[in-house]
Amino acid sequence: MTRYKIYASFNELPLGWDALAKHDVLLQSHYLQAMEEATPTNIQWFYIGVFKNEALEGIAIAQRVQLYLKDMFRNTQVSCIKTFFKDVVSRVLKGNILVVGNLTHTGQHGLFYNPKALLKTEFFEAIFSALDDITDRIKNNQNKKIRAVALKDFFKDDAIHEAKAIFDSENLHQVYVQPNMILSVRPEWKTFQDYLQSLNKKYRDRYKRARKKRNSIKTVEMDLDAIEKHTPELHRFYMNVSNNAKFNTFVLPENHFYSLKLQLKENFKVFGYYLKGELVGFFTLILNNEDLETYFLGYDKAHQYPNQLYLNMLYDMLEFAISNQLKKVVYARTAMEIKSSVGAKSKPMVVYLKHTNSFLNGIFRLIFKLMNPSEDWQVRHPFK
């Protein structure tokens, strides 16, 4: 017999949750605790356990996200026509959506099940029943209607697509989103110098120029005390980058990085960029078994271009992965061309989604295309 149970907090999770999620730090309870204690104000967390014969065999994260007009599209210079379309998109999506997955992180970190115990159909039927239950709870307890449902982010070759018949029965569209940029660390790269030797001359010279422009900026790993001390600057630098995004669905609270370091400890890294003792930028990393998940970063705008902070951060992230014998760097989406220039490859991703209004659901592909900005970029080929 298959059944599901919904939990409202990490501290309610059943025994066996972390054992089932051992392959993914971003599904484990200490990460979920950190996120709950420092989550964006417009996100509410739910957790779904799927049981077979009383044993926990499947898990999922669901987020209720409240979208606001002012947060979705930031202040960017656009034409009147684009402004009109953005206003239409915002009004269609404004309100509450239910996301299976983690909106704050690129990739499929939202669900997992034991295929030896559960059929795909059993697992997803339980998940969709749970989503209906969560939708009713939100309506009854908070008088809020869920306007859209989404399952994110899946690679093209993910086994989830074998369950397409179930998604079709739920009226979900399959929609492409911006790709995930991933750099596989080659086995022969024992040191960062090995990576540099694998670059062609153009991109080795590019690296040298970036390092030269960094000048006397020093990269220092920040411990918990340093993160706490510099929390206001870290948040301000993060907002410099966040506000530059064309489309956004949340804002991290000020204590976010401190909370992650407190709970994840050595699995969460914060590296500060210091110029003459003053913090001018930072980047963060999550160690996820053999993968290095790049996370949020930020910088003082005055130093970004003169010191090529962003490009130097990409190199430093890769150097950390090589030095720690990790297998790949997940650079996530956005800024695809510059990530391609250091060797990352684009991996297409899809989401499944639907609008709860049947008419709007019929045109949701078009709406989502407007919401998800396309980005023309040139693939770079840095290696010999």
N, C-alpha and C positions, 0 to 999 in steps of 0.2 A: 504493500500500500504506500502511495506517494502522497505526502502532504507538505504544506509550507507553513512557516511562521514568520511574522514580521517583528522586528526589534527596532526600538526608537533610539537606542544609544549603544555605543561600543561596550559599555559595562553590562549590557544585558546579553551579549553574544553567547551562544551555547558552547559547551566543551567541544573541541574538535575543529572549531572555526580556523584557528591559526595553523593547525596541522594540514588542513585542506588547502590553505593559502600559502604554504611554505615556499612556493615557487615565485611569489610576488609580494614584496614588501608593502606595496601600495594597497594590498587587500588585508593586511594583518592588523590586529587590534591596536598595537602601539601607534601605528601610523594613523589609524582612524581616530584614536584618542587625540592625537596632536591636531588633526584637522577639525574635530568637533570643538576643541578648546580655542581654535583660532581660525574659524571658518568665515568666509564672506557673509555679511549680514543677510543677504538675499538667498542663502542656500540652507535647506533643512535636510538632514540625513535620515535615511531609512535603510535597514538591513534585512535581507530575505534569506532564510535558511530553508533548504529543500531537503526533506527527510524521506528515506526509503526504509520501511520496516524499522522505524525509530532511530535509524542511524543517519547522521548528517552527511549528505552526499553531494550537496550543491549549495553555492552561496552567491549572493548578488548584492550590489550596492545600488540604491536608488536615491536620487537627489531631487527634491522639489525646489525649483529655481524660480524666483520672482524676477521677471524682467521689467525694467523701467526704461522709458524713452530716453532719459538723459544719460543712462549708462550704456545703452546698446551702441549708439553711434557717437563717437567722441567728436570734438571740434576739429574738423578737417575742412580744408578749402575744397568745395565741390560745386558743380554746376547746379542751376535751379532744377533741372530735370532729375539729377541724381538725388537732390534733396527731397523732391516730391516722392520718388520711389522709396527712399529710406523712411520717409514718414509713413507711407503705406505699409511697408514691411514691419515697421515698429508697432503700428496700431494692430496689425494682424497677430503679432507675436506677443504684444504686451500682456502681461498677466503671469500665470503660473504654468510652467512646463514640468514634466516629470522625465528625468533622465536616468536611464540605467547606465551607470558608469560614473566617472569622476570628471566633472566639467573643468576642474582646475588643472588637469594633467592630460597631455596628449597620449593616446594609446588605449588599448583594451585593458583596463584595470578595474572592470566593473562586475565581472561574473566568472565563475568557474564551477565545473562539476566533475564528478568521477564517472567517466564513460563506462567503467566496468560494472557500475551499480545502477546507473540511470541511462535510459534512452534519451536521445536529444529531444524527442517529442515530449517525453515526460517532464524533462527539466523546464523546457520553455512554456509548456502549458501551465506548470506551477508558477513560473515567473509572471506570466500574463494575468493569471488569476490574482496573484499578489498585487500586481499593479492596479488592477480594478479595485481591490480592497483598499489600497493606499489612497486611491482617488476618492473613494467614498468617505474615508476617514477625514481627509482634508476638507471635503465639502461639509461633512457633518460637524466637525470640531472647529473649523476655522472659517467656514462659509466662503471658501475659495474654490473656484472651478478650474480644473486642469484643462488647459487649452491645447496642449500638444504633448506627445510622448515620443521619446527618442532613445535609441540604443546606440552607443558610441564605443570606440572607434575601431573598426575592423579592417584588417588587411584583405586584399582581394583573394588571397589563397586561404583565408581562415575557414575552418571546418563549419563555422556557424552558418555559412551560406547554404549548407545542405538542408537547413531547416526552413528554406524559402517558402515552402507550402504553408507553414505555420504563420510566417510573417505576412504572407498574402491574405490569409484568413483573418488576420488582425488589421488589414488595410494599411499596412506599413509600406512606405516607399523606400527603395534603396537609392541613396544619393551620395555622390562622390564629394569629398571634402578635400581641403588642402593636404598634400602628402606629408608623411612623416619622414624627416631627413635622418638617415642612419648611416654611421660609418663603422664598418666592420674592421676590427683591429687585426692586421695580418700577423700570422704566427711568427714571421721573421722579424717583426718589429720588437726587438728586445729592449731597445732604448728609443728615446725620442729622436736621437740622431739617425737611427735606422729609418724612421719615417721620413725625415728630411732628405735622406739619400734617395728615397724612392720617388721624390718629387722631380718633375722636370725643371729646367733652369728658371723658367719664367716664374714658377710658383715658389721655388726656393728663394729667389730674389724678392718676391712679394713678402715672404716670411721675414727676411732680413730687414726689409724696410719697416715692417710693422714693429719688429723688436727695437729698431733704432728709434722710431717715433715714440715708443713707450718711455724712452729716456730713463729717468731715475725712479720711475714708479716701481714699487716693490709689491709682489703678491705674497700675502700672509694669510695662513689659515686662521680663522677666528674661532676661539673657544666660546663656551656658553656665556662667560662673563663679558667678553668683548662684544658678542652679539647683543646682549642686554644693554650694554653701555651705548652702543651705536644704533639702537633700534630706531630712533627718529630719522637718522640719516639714511639707514637702509630703506626705510619706507618711502622717504622722499625720493631717493634714487629710483626705486622700483616704480613709483608713480610717474617719473619722467618718461619711462619706457611705456608703461601702461597707457598713459594719456595719448601716446603717439599712435596707438593701434586704431585702425579704421572701425573695428567692431569689437565689442567686449561684452561679456555677460556678468562680470563680477569685479569686485575690488578686494584685494587681500587686506585683512586688518593689520594694524601696526605690529601686533605681537606674533605674527604668523611664523617668521623664521626662528624666533626664540622657542616657540612651542614645538616646532619640528625637531630642533636640535635637542631640546629637553627629552623628548620621547624616543627619537630615532638614534640619538647618541652618535656613534661612529658611522652609522649608515647615512647620516646627513652631514654635508660639508658646506661651510660658508667660507669663501675666500675673498678677502678684502684687498682692494688696490689702494696703496698708500703713497702719497706724494709729500715728501718732507714731513712725515708723521701725520698727515691729514688724509682721512678717508675720502676717496674721489670716485669709487665704484666698487662693485662686488658681483660675484656670481655664486650660484648654489648648485649642488649636485646631490642626487640620491643614489646610493649604492644598492642596486637591486640584483642580488646574487652576482652573476657574471656580467650584468649589463650596467652601464653608467647612464643614469637618466639625468639629463641636464634639466635644471629647474629654472626658477625666475632669476633675473639679474637686474642690475640698475647702475646708473652712473650720473655723475655731475655732467650736465650738458656741455659745460665749458671745456671739458677734457675729452669728450667722445671723439671728435674728429681730429683734433691736433695730435692726440696720443693713440689713435686707432684702438680705443679700448675694446670695442666689440670684437674685432678680429683677433686681438691678443687674447681675449677670453676664450674664443673658440680653440685657439692653439693650446691654451693652458688646460682646458677641459680634456683635450685629446692626450696631452702629455701625462695628465693624471691617470687616465685609463691605461696607457702603455706602461707606466711605472708600476701600476698595481695589477698588471696582468689580467685586465678585464677584456672581454671579448668584443664588445661593441659600445659605441657611444650613440645614444638616442638623443639627437639634437632637436627633435620635435619639429613642429611646423613653423611657418613664417621665416622670412629672410632666407629663402631657399638658395638663391644664387651665391651669396657669400658662404653659406654652409657647404654648398657644392664645391666652392673653391678650395676648401681644406680637405675635400675627399669624400664628403657625405653623399649618399645616393638617395634619391626620392623613392619612397615606397607608397603607392596610392592607398588611400583609405576610404571607407564608406561608413555611413551611418544609416540606420533604419529609423524612419520617423513618420508620424502622422499627426494631422490636426483633428481635434475631436469634433469640429464642425465639418459635416460631410461635404458641403460645397467647397469650403476652403481646402479640405484635404485633396480634392480633385486637382487643385492648382498649386499644391504645396511644393512640388518640385521647382516651379518657377520662383515661388516666394523664397525658398531656401537658397536658390542660386543667387538671388539678389542680396540675401543676407550674408552669404559666404563669399567674400570678395575673391575674385580670380586675380592671379598675379602672374604677369608675363615675366619670364625670367629665362636666362640662358644657362644651359647646363655647362659646367666647367669640367675640364679634364686635367687635373693637376699632376697625375702620375706619369712616369716615363712609359 
